[in-house]
Amino acid sequence: MAPQGEIPVAANVLGTIGTIFWCIQLLPQIWYNWKTKKTEGLPGLMMFIWAVSAVPFGVYAIVQKFNIPIQIQPQMFCVLALVSWAQILIYNNAWPTWKASLLASGIGAAFGGLQALLVLTLRGPYSRGIEWPMTLVGVLSAICLAGGLIPPYFEIAKRSGRVVGINWLGAFFSLMALVAQHTFDVLGGVQYLVW
């Protein structure tokens, strides 16, 4: 589980494709929510858990020195998940737009600060060979990502099979970017496989 050194071009290309697919999967949902002013069938808990998962996922990707597209992917996904979550607060729960936007922005800033703190805190011990904290962060990320997939099953049951589609291409190309690196990070791969 050593950090990556030199990143091959193929890993950067696949990482870019994976990041685009991973992040754009939420854009049509955000657009649809805004256009129709409703978020029926979209679990708010799923969006929030996905935003939370970006913190350990980002820490893991940065400290492991994955390719740059994979390092920025969690932050981009977190922003889009928080936008979608704020829309749920506005359209489903009748929150004022300013209040939901302020809450989502504050949570996003707190997540960013926590991620920066964890990266700065864990990078030193990891470089000295202490691996268990990074393993814990990677496992926590995988659990959060998988946990975000649980709420849609309740929506399926509640709505007789009508669900929000999930784009798997981002996870596939991101996983292939990790495969294309000089050494494959198993825990990093698991984070995409649970998706």
Salt bridges, closest charged atoms under 4 A:
GLU40 OE2 - ARG159 NH1 3.42
GLU40 OE2 - ARG162 NH2 3.37
GLU155 OE2 - LYS158 NZ 3.49
GLU155 OE1 - ARG159 NE 2.65
